[in-house]
Amino acid sequence: MRAAVYHRYGPPSVVRVEQVPTPLPGPHQVRVRVRATTVSSGDVRARSLKMPAGFGPFARPVFGFFGPRKRILGTELAGVVDAVGSGVTRFREGDRVFAFPGFELGAHAEWRVLPEGGRVLPVPTGMSFEQAAALSFGGCTALHYLRDRAGLKAGERVLIIGALGAVGSAATQLARSFGARVTAVTSGGNREAALGLGAERVIDYTQQSFVEPGVEYDVIFDAVGATSFSACKVALSSSGRLLLSAADLYQWLGAGWATRGSQRRVLAGPSPERLEHLRTLRELAEAGQYRPLVDRVYPLESIAEAHAYVDGGHKRGSVVITV
């Protein structure tokens, strides 16, 4: 089968399409013929080893000291089940599914084998493979931070920094679906897109600061690593929560110390990869409350070009690869 493979860390050009063995499903496994996948910020970090400050020394132990331990990237996918192993009861050949291999990677290929009981579900009704492939990475992170960690409630005021990225665009929609009042921080050219995702207000960060005199938020969600507690604490309510999904190591370790003596909280750290999160995202998609934002679509043969575009740091939503 064809797969996008990298043998060393470096720029987008290290990724190229090669022939690799086609996997076969074992007991209680399904094989998915991949129709679409994405190039996420996680893929870019694994490829380049460019990490948030403080995490650099941990990169090679995690991904491979002398070269990539897992040479096929890709954290999410959508496609069609084309083979099942013995004992499989949840799926059958021909089922349209989306899946979130997450840190296990391997989605940038023509086929991906997954455990039947793993993070794989039917594609939401009426959704294309391109959109379904982009459901998981940003959506799971946004759901974990907003619902599970911040305990977001209806009527609360939410500021989302980086509201048009994969995580930010999901957070904008999910916060709105939970009944929150959303202010989006993005560039001026993204104003209409942010409003379309459910934001009530849009702040153009190229023209003004999101810290405004007399304006407070119950939750500030920094999806791009653009702020810190000291920089935005005046914009947090007395019991406000600052969510740092792209925190560096020092912000993560100092989260509790930063808010000592107050009811404010700083929440940082990795997002877990849970089937329950995918179920919730699928339900919201079925209800018309969550639709992944897709920026560009590239064929598998142009995956290096897709990596280069993501490297630029200005994508809106997800960059999708068709296989």
C-alpha positions in Angstrom: 0.0 0.0 0.0 1.0 3.7 -0.3 1.8 5.6 2.8 3.5 8.9 3.7 6.7 7.9 5.4 9.5 9.9 7.1 12.9 8.3 8.1 14.4 11.3 9.8 13.3 14.5 11.6 13.3 17.7 9.7 11.4 20.0 7.3 8.3 19.0 5.2 10.6 17.5 2.5 11.5 14.6 4.7 8.0 13.2 4.2 7.4 11.2 1.0 5.0 8.6 -0.3 6.4 5.0 -0.4 5.1 1.5 -0.7 4.8 -0.4 2.6 3.2 -3.7 3.5 -0.6 -3.8 3.6 -1.8 -4.7 7.1 -4.2 -7.5 7.8 -6.8 -7.4 10.7 -6.3 -9.8 13.5 -8.9 -11.1 16.0 -11.3 -8.3 17.1 -9.7 -5.8 14.7 -11.1 -4.0 11.7 -9.2 -2.7 8.6 -10.2 0.7 7.3 -9.7 1.8 3.7 -8.6 5.4 4.5 -10.4 8.0 2.4 -9.3 11.1 4.3 -6.9 12.1 7.1 -5.4 15.3 8.4 -2.0 16.9 8.9 -2.3 18.3 12.5 0.0 20.3 14.7 0.8 17.0 16.4 2.1 15.6 13.1 4.2 18.7 12.5 5.8 18.4 16.0 6.5 14.7 15.6 8.1 15.4 12.2 10.2 18.4 13.1 10.7 17.8 16.9 9.9 21.5 17.4 8.2 21.5 20.8 6.8 24.1 23.2 9.5 25.5 25.4 10.9 23.0 27.9 9.6 19.9 26.2 12.6 19.6 23.7 14.6 17.2 25.9 11.7 14.7 26.0 11.1 14.7 22.2 13.6 12.0 21.1 12.8 9.6 24.0 9.1 9.8 23.0 9.4 9.7 19.2 12.7 7.9 18.7 16.4 8.7 19.6 18.0 8.1 16.3 15.0 8.4 14.0 11.2 8.1 14.0 10.0 5.1 15.9 6.7 5.3 14.1 7.4 6.3 10.5 3.8 6.8 9.3 2.2 9.9 10.9 -1.5 10.8 11.1 -3.7 11.0 14.2 -7.2 10.9 12.7 -9.0 9.4 9.7 -12.2 8.5 8.0 -12.9 5.7 5.6 -14.7 2.4 4.9 -14.3 -0.9 6.7 -13.1 -3.3 4.1 -12.0 -6.3 6.2 -12.8 -7.6 9.7 -11.0 -10.1 11.9 -12.5 -13.0 13.8 -14.9 -12.1 16.6 -15.8 -8.7 15.3 -19.4 -7.8 16.0 -19.6 -4.0 16.0 -18.6 -3.4 12.4 -19.0 -5.1 9.0 -17.5 -4.5 5.6 -18.8 -1.4 3.9 -19.4 0.6 7.1 -18.4 4.3 6.9 -16.3 5.1 10.0 -14.1 7.8 11.5 -11.3 7.0 13.9 -8.8 8.7 16.2 -5.6 6.6 16.4 -4.1 9.6 18.3 -0.6 9.0 19.6 -0.6 5.6 17.9 -0.4 7.5 14.6 -0.5 5.6 11.3 -3.4 7.3 9.5 -1.4 8.7 6.5 -1.8 5.5 4.6 -4.2 3.6 2.3 -5.2 1.2 5.1 -5.2 1.4 8.9 -6.0 -1.5 11.2 -7.8 -0.6 14.4 -9.1 -2.5 17.4 -12.9 -3.1 17.2 -13.4 -1.6 20.7 -11.0 1.3 20.1 -11.6 4.9 19.1 -13.7 4.2 15.9 -17.3 5.1 15.3 -19.8 5.4 12.4 -19.5 8.6 10.3 -22.2 11.2 11.3 -25.1 11.2 8.9 -24.6 13.4 5.9 -21.0 14.2 6.7 -18.3 13.8 4.1 -15.1 11.8 4.7 -13.1 15.0 4.5 -15.1 16.6 7.4 -15.3 13.3 9.4 -11.5 12.9 9.2 -11.2 16.3 11.0 -13.7 15.5 13.8 -11.3 14.2 16.4 -8.0 16.0 17.0 -9.3 19.5 17.7 -12.7 18.4 18.9 -11.4 16.1 21.6 -9.0 18.7 22.9 -11.7 21.4 23.0 -14.2 19.1 24.7 -11.7 17.9 27.4 -10.8 21.5 28.3 -14.2 23.2 28.1 -16.4 20.5 29.6 -14.2 18.2 31.6 -11.7 20.6 33.1 -13.4 24.0 33.1 -16.9 22.7 33.7 -18.3 25.3 31.3 -21.8 26.4 32.1 -24.6 28.0 30.1 -24.4 31.8 30.2 -20.7 32.0 31.0 -18.5 34.3 29.1 -15.7 32.6 27.1 -12.8 34.2 25.2 -11.1 31.9 22.6 -7.7 32.9 21.5 -6.9 31.3 18.1 -10.5 30.7 17.4 -10.0 29.6 13.7 -7.5 26.9 14.3 -8.4 23.2 14.6 -8.8 23.4 18.4 -10.1 26.9 18.4 -12.8 26.4 15.8 -14.0 23.3 17.6 -13.9 25.2 21.0 -15.9 28.1 19.5 -18.7 25.7 18.3 -18.7 23.5 21.5 -18.8 26.5 23.8 -21.7 27.9 21.9 -23.5 24.5 22.0 -23.1 24.5 25.8 -24.9 27.8 26.0 -21.8 30.0 26.6 -21.3 33.5 25.2 -18.3 33.4 23.0 -15.8 36.1 22.0 -13.3 35.0 19.3 -9.8 36.3 19.0 -8.5 36.0 15.4 -7.2 38.1 12.6 -9.6 40.6 10.9 -10.0 38.5 7.7 -11.5 35.7 9.8 -14.3 37.7 11.3 -17.2 36.3 9.3 -15.9 32.8 9.7 -15.7 33.2 13.5 -19.2 34.6 13.6 -20.4 31.7 11.5 -19.0 29.2 14.0 -21.1 30.8 16.8 -19.0 33.7 18.2 -21.0 36.8 19.4 -18.0 39.1 19.2 -14.7 39.0 17.3 -11.5 40.8 18.4 -8.9 41.4 15.7 -5.6 40.8 17.5 -3.7 42.7 14.8 -5.7 45.9 15.8 -6.3 45.6 19.5 -5.5 43.7 22.7 -8.1 41.2 23.9 -7.5 42.6 27.4 -10.0 45.4 27.5 -10.7 47.7 30.4 -13.7 46.6 32.4 -14.3 43.4 30.4 -14.0 40.1 32.1 -14.4 36.5 31.1 -15.3 33.3 33.1 -13.1 31.2 30.8 -10.2 32.2 28.6 -9.1 29.4 26.2 -5.7 29.9 24.7 -5.5 27.3 21.9 -2.3 28.6 20.3 0.1 29.4 23.1 -0.3 33.2 22.9 -0.8 34.3 26.5 -0.1 33.6 30.1 -1.8 34.0 33.5 0.2 37.1 34.3 -0.8 38.7 30.9 -4.5 38.0 31.1 -5.4 37.7 34.8 -7.1 41.2 34.8 -9.5 39.8 32.1 -10.5 36.8 34.3 -13.5 36.9 36.6 -12.9 36.2 40.3 -13.5 32.5 39.7 -12.2 32.5 36.1 -10.4 29.6 34.4 -7.5 30.0 32.0 -7.2 27.0 29.7 -3.8 26.5 28.1 -4.0 23.6 25.6 -0.7 24.6 24.0 1.2 25.4 27.2 4.9 25.1 27.5 6.5 23.0 30.3 6.9 25.9 32.6 3.3 27.0 32.3 2.2 23.5 32.9 4.3 22.9 36.0 3.5 26.4 37.4 -0.2 26.3 36.8 -1.2 25.8 40.5 1.5 28.2 41.8 0.4 31.0 39.5 -3.1 31.3 41.1 -2.2 30.7 44.7 -4.4 32.7 47.1 -7.2 33.2 44.6 -10.2 31.3 43.2 -8.9 31.6 39.7 -7.4 28.5 38.1 -4.9 27.8 35.3 -5.5 24.4 33.6 -2.9 22.9 31.3 -1.5 19.5 30.3 -2.2 16.8 27.7 -5.6 15.8 26.6 -6.6 12.2 27.0 -7.8 10.1 24.0 -11.2 8.7 24.9 -13.9 6.9 22.9 -16.4 8.7 25.1 -15.2 12.1 23.7 -15.7 10.8 20.1 -19.3 9.7 21.0 -20.1 13.2 22.3 -18.6 14.8 19.2 -20.6 12.5 17.0 -23.8 13.3 18.9 -23.2 17.1 18.5 -22.4 16.6 14.8 -25.6 14.7 14.3 -27.5 17.5 16.1 -25.9 20.1 13.8 -24.0 21.7 16.6 -20.5 20.8 15.6 -19.0 20.7 12.1 -15.2 20.6 11.7 -13.7 23.5 9.8 -11.7 22.4 6.8 -9.2 24.8 5.3 -7.5 23.0 2.5 -7.6 19.6 0.9 -4.5 17.9 -0.6 -4.0 14.5 -2.2 -1.7 12.1 -0.5 1.0 12.7 -3.1 1.2 16.4 -2.0 1.5 15.7 1.7 4.9 17.5 2.0 3.2 20.6 0.6 0.4 20.1 3.2 3.0 19.9 6.0 4.6 23.1 4.7 1.3 24.9 4.8 0.6 23.8 8.4 4.2 24.9 9.3 3.2 28.4 8.2 0.9 28.7 11.3 -2.0 30.4 9.6 -4.4 27.5 8.7 -8.1 27.8 9.4 -9.4 24.6 11.0 -7.9 21.4 9.6 -5.7 20.6 6.6 -7.1 17.4 5.1 -5.4 14.7 3.0 -7.4 12.6 0.6 -6.1 9.1 0.1 
